[in-house]
Amino acid sequence: MLAYFNGGYLQEEDIRISPNDRGFLFADGIYDVIRVYNGHPYRLDDHLTRLSNSARELRLAPFDFSFLAAVTRRLLAENNLTGAATVYWQITRGAATTRKHAFPEPPTPLTIYGAARPLDESRLRRQQELGIAAITVSDKRWARCDIKTTALTANVMANQEAAERDADEAIFIRDGALLEGSHTNIMAVVDGELRTAPLSHSILPGITRGAVLELCRELGIAVREMPVLQHEIPRLAELMALSTTLEVTPVVNLDGQAVADGRPGPVTRQLSQALRQQITRLCT
């Protein structure tokens, strides 16, 4: 596959990254994943704005990565990806001659890498139809989860625990509140109310989360931006995971117990269908 690397287009196997790159040494970098439908990137500008915001928070200059829109489309075209796909972007502070925690002086050129991949949607469609299982875990992440950094060790360990317990996702609990999953935002229906954790330093500002909130307003579905509390779990009528790759996927089992009747609920199905309709409208 043809990839983008530091201003040029190369076959992936020809790309070489320095062992002194700060992304390799310190996870000193950011990333984003863009979903592609019918060869068209979904909400591309939103993803690149989030990438730029993450860069600004980590003081990775320059902060504006809007120029990657044209690069994203060229990657799709060069690799003949006209169906379902993803485009991955990763940006690090670059390679420094000395390994030290403080930023290099003078600043090093950023390392910018982008790759496009075809995506098999069959597993996703099964998950949306039948639902997935999740577990809850204590939130051991750093205090700036709103930055989409490559430092994902806590997320990796949580998701591995989920896999070892025959689950698909791990949901972080901090101070008694369900915040988000290891790679998803979450929404839930509890006591007849649709809820999701509000934007803060504790959750990622998910692109799909934002799209679904817009759809809720269009559909007249009232949403309260308030997290579900741990003691409310037994009262959940519906639970759903939202992300670029999962779209809106029902969670039907949590910590080994069925959520409500163990089947996807009506609000989850309505939002999943509405999102797919929006995608079709924007990406055809």
C-alpha positions as CSV (number, residue, x, y, z in Angstrom):
1,M,0.0,0.0,0.0
2,L,1.1,3.5,-0.7
3,A,1.5,5.7,2.4
4,Y,2.4,9.3,3.2
5,F,5.6,10.0,5.1
6,N,7.1,13.4,5.8
7,G,5.9,15.1,2.6
8,G,6.3,12.2,0.2
9,Y,4.4,9.1,-1.0
10,L,6.1,5.8,-0.4
11,Q,5.3,2.1,-0.3
12,E,4.9,1.2,3.4
13,E,7.7,-1.3,3.4
14,D,10.1,1.5,2.2
15,I,9.3,3.8,5.1
16,R,12.0,4.1,7.8
17,I,11.5,5.8,11.2
18,S,14.5,6.8,13.3
19,P,14.9,4.9,16.7
20,N,15.4,8.4,18.1
21,D,11.9,9.5,17.1
22,R,10.2,10.8,20.2
23,G,7.0,8.9,19.3
24,F,9.0,5.7,19.6
25,L,10.9,6.8,22.8
26,F,8.2,8.7,24.7
27,A,4.9,8.2,22.9
28,D,5.3,11.9,22.3
29,G,2.7,12.1,19.5
30,I,-0.9,12.2,18.4
31,Y,-3.1,10.2,16.0
32,D,-6.5,10.1,14.4
33,V,-8.5,7.5,12.4
34,I,-10.9,8.6,9.7
35,R,-13.7,6.3,8.4
36,V,-14.2,6.0,4.7
37,Y,-17.5,5.0,3.0
38,N,-17.8,4.4,-0.8
39,G,-14.3,6.0,-1.1
40,H,-15.5,9.2,0.7
41,P,-14.0,10.2,4.1
42,Y,-16.7,10.8,6.7
43,R,-16.5,14.1,8.6
44,L,-12.9,14.6,7.4
45,D,-12.7,18.3,8.5
46,D,-13.9,17.3,12.0
47,H,-11.2,14.7,12.3
48,L,-8.4,17.1,11.1
49,T,-9.7,19.8,13.4
50,R,-9.4,17.4,16.4
51,L,-5.9,16.4,15.2
52,S,-4.9,20.1,15.1
53,N,-6.4,20.6,18.6
54,S,-4.4,17.7,19.9
55,A,-1.3,19.1,18.4
56,R,-1.9,22.5,20.0
57,E,-2.4,20.9,23.4
58,L,0.9,19.0,23.1
59,R,2.7,22.0,21.5
60,L,3.4,20.2,18.3
61,A,4.0,23.0,15.8
62,P,2.6,23.7,13.3
63,F,-0.9,23.3,14.7
64,D,-2.9,23.3,11.5
65,F,-3.2,20.0,9.7
66,S,-6.0,21.0,7.3
67,F,-3.6,20.4,4.4
68,L,-3.9,16.6,5.2
69,A,-7.4,16.7,3.6
70,A,-6.0,16.6,0.1
71,V,-3.4,14.0,1.2
72,T,-6.1,11.8,2.6
73,R,-8.1,11.9,-0.6
74,R,-4.9,11.2,-2.7
75,L,-4.1,8.2,-0.5
76,L,-7.5,6.7,-1.2
77,A,-7.2,7.4,-4.9
78,E,-3.6,6.0,-5.2
79,N,-4.6,2.8,-3.4
80,N,-7.8,2.5,-5.3
81,L,-9.9,2.4,-2.1
82,T,-13.4,3.1,-3.4
83,G,-15.3,1.1,-0.8
84,A,-15.1,0.8,3.0
85,A,-11.7,1.9,4.4
86,T,-9.9,3.8,7.2
87,V,-7.2,6.4,7.0
88,Y,-4.8,6.5,10.0
89,W,-2.7,9.7,10.8
90,Q,0.1,9.8,13.3
91,I,2.2,12.8,14.1
92,T,5.2,12.9,16.5
93,R,7.6,15.5,17.7
94,G,10.2,14.0,15.5
95,A,13.7,12.6,16.0
96,A,16.1,14.3,18.4
97,T,19.9,13.7,18.7
98,T,19.7,13.5,22.5
99,R,17.2,11.5,24.5
100,K,15.8,13.9,27.1
101,H,12.4,14.5,28.4
102,A,12.2,18.3,27.6
103,F,11.5,19.3,24.0
104,P,14.5,19.4,21.7
105,E,16.2,22.7,21.1
106,P,16.1,23.8,18.4
107,P,12.7,22.1,17.6
108,T,12.9,19.0,15.4
109,P,10.8,18.6,12.2
110,L,7.6,16.7,13.0
111,T,7.3,13.1,11.8
112,I,4.0,12.8,9.8
113,Y,2.7,9.4,8.7
114,G,-0.5,8.5,7.0
115,A,-1.8,5.1,5.8
116,A,-5.1,3.9,4.2
117,R,-6.5,0.5,4.6
118,P,-9.5,-1.4,3.3
119,L,-12.1,-2.3,5.9
120,D,-14.1,-5.5,6.1
121,E,-17.5,-4.4,7.6
122,S,-19.0,-7.9,8.1
123,R,-17.9,-8.2,11.7
124,L,-19.2,-4.7,12.5
125,R,-22.6,-5.5,11.0
126,R,-22.9,-8.7,13.1
127,Q,-22.0,-6.7,16.2
128,Q,-24.6,-4.1,15.4
129,E,-27.2,-6.8,14.9
130,L,-26.5,-8.9,18.0
131,G,-24.6,-6.5,20.3
132,I,-21.3,-6.8,22.1
133,A,-20.1,-7.5,25.6
134,A,-18.2,-5.1,27.8
135,I,-16.5,-5.0,31.2
136,T,-15.9,-2.2,33.6
137,V,-12.4,-1.3,34.8
138,S,-10.9,1.3,37.1
139,D,-9.7,4.3,35.1
140,K,-5.9,4.5,35.5
141,R,-5.3,6.8,32.5
142,W,-3.7,10.2,32.7
143,A,-5.7,13.4,33.3
144,R,-5.9,14.6,29.7
145,C,-8.0,11.9,28.0
146,D,-9.4,14.6,25.7
147,I,-6.1,14.7,23.8
148,K,-5.8,11.9,21.2
149,T,-2.3,10.9,22.1
150,T,-0.5,7.7,21.1
151,A,0.2,7.0,24.8
152,L,-2.4,4.3,25.1
153,T,-0.9,1.8,27.5
154,A,-3.8,2.0,30.0
155,N,-6.3,1.6,27.1
156,V,-4.4,-1.4,25.8
157,M,-4.3,-3.1,29.2
158,A,-8.0,-2.5,29.7
159,N,-8.9,-3.8,26.3
160,Q,-6.7,-6.8,26.8
161,E,-8.5,-7.6,30.1
162,A,-11.8,-7.4,28.2
163,A,-10.5,-9.9,25.6
164,E,-9.4,-12.2,28.3
165,R,-12.9,-12.1,29.8
166,D,-14.5,-12.8,26.4
167,A,-15.7,-9.2,26.0
168,D,-15.2,-6.7,23.2
169,E,-14.7,-3.4,25.2
170,A,-13.7,-2.1,28.6
171,I,-15.5,0.9,30.1
172,F,-13.6,3.1,32.5
173,I,-15.0,4.1,35.8
174,R,-13.6,7.0,37.7
175,D,-15.1,8.4,41.0
176,G,-18.1,6.1,40.6
177,A,-19.0,7.4,37.0
178,L,-18.9,5.5,33.7
179,L,-16.9,7.8,31.4
180,E,-16.0,6.0,28.1
181,G,-14.6,2.9,26.7
182,S,-11.0,2.0,25.9
183,H,-11.6,3.0,22.3
184,T,-15.2,4.3,22.3
185,N,-17.6,6.9,23.8
186,I,-20.6,5.5,25.5
187,M,-24.3,6.4,25.8
188,A,-27.0,4.8,27.9
189,V,-30.7,4.8,28.6
190,V,-31.4,4.8,32.3
191,D,-34.8,5.5,33.9
192,G,-36.1,6.5,30.5
193,E,-33.3,9.1,29.9
194,L,-30.5,9.0,27.3
195,R,-27.3,10.1,29.0
196,T,-23.6,10.5,28.1
197,A,-20.7,11.9,29.9
198,P,-20.1,15.6,29.2
199,L,-17.0,16.8,27.4
200,S,-14.1,17.3,29.8
201,H,-10.5,16.4,30.2
202,S,-11.7,12.9,31.2
203,I,-13.1,11.8,27.8
204,L,-12.2,12.1,24.1
205,P,-14.4,14.4,22.1
206,G,-15.5,11.6,19.7
207,I,-16.5,12.6,16.2
208,T,-19.3,9.9,16.2
209,R,-20.4,11.1,19.6
210,G,-20.8,14.6,18.2
211,A,-22.7,13.3,15.1
212,V,-25.1,11.3,17.3
213,L,-25.8,14.3,19.5
214,E,-26.7,16.2,16.4
215,L,-29.0,13.4,15.3
216,C,-30.7,13.4,18.7
217,R,-31.6,17.0,18.3
218,E,-32.9,16.3,14.8
219,L,-34.9,13.3,16.0
220,G,-36.3,15.1,19.1
221,I,-34.5,12.6,21.4
222,A,-33.6,14.4,24.7
223,V,-30.1,13.8,25.9
224,R,-28.6,14.8,29.2
225,E,-24.8,15.1,29.2
226,M,-24.3,13.4,32.6
227,P,-22.5,10.1,33.1
228,V,-24.2,7.0,34.3
229,L,-23.2,6.2,37.9
230,Q,-21.9,2.8,38.9
231,H,-24.8,2.2,41.2
232,E,-27.2,2.8,38.3
233,I,-25.8,-0.1,36.2
234,P,-28.6,-2.5,37.3
235,R,-31.2,0.0,36.0
236,L,-29.7,0.3,32.5
237,A,-32.3,-0.2,29.8
238,E,-29.8,0.3,26.9
239,L,-26.1,0.8,26.6
240,M,-24.2,1.6,23.4
241,A,-20.6,2.1,22.3
242,L,-19.8,4.9,19.7
243,S,-16.7,5.3,17.6
244,T,-15.4,5.9,14.1
245,T,-15.1,2.2,13.4
246,L,-18.0,0.9,15.6
247,E,-20.5,3.6,14.6
248,V,-23.4,3.0,17.1
249,T,-23.1,-0.5,18.5
250,P,-25.3,-2.0,21.2
251,V,-23.7,-3.3,24.4
252,V,-25.9,-6.1,25.6
253,N,-23.8,-7.6,28.3
254,L,-21.8,-5.8,31.0
255,D,-19.6,-7.6,33.5
256,G,-21.2,-10.9,32.6
257,Q,-24.7,-9.7,33.2
258,A,-27.3,-8.9,30.5
259,V,-28.2,-5.3,30.0
260,A,-32.0,-5.2,30.3
261,D,-33.2,-8.2,28.2
262,G,-29.8,-8.8,26.6
263,R,-30.9,-7.5,23.2
264,P,-30.3,-4.2,21.3
265,G,-32.8,-1.6,22.4
266,P,-35.0,0.7,20.3
267,V,-33.1,3.9,21.0
268,T,-29.8,2.3,20.0
269,R,-31.3,0.9,16.8
270,Q,-32.9,4.2,15.9
271,L,-29.6,6.1,16.4
272,S,-27.7,3.5,14.5
273,Q,-30.1,3.6,11.6
274,A,-30.1,7.4,11.6
275,L,-26.3,7.6,11.6
276,R,-26.1,5.1,8.6
277,Q,-28.6,7.3,6.8
278,Q,-26.5,10.4,7.4
279,I,-23.4,8.5,6.2
280,T,-25.2,7.5,3.0
281,R,-26.2,11.1,2.4
282,L,-22.7,12.5,3.0
283,C,-20.6,9.8,1.5
284,T,-22.3,8.9,-1.8
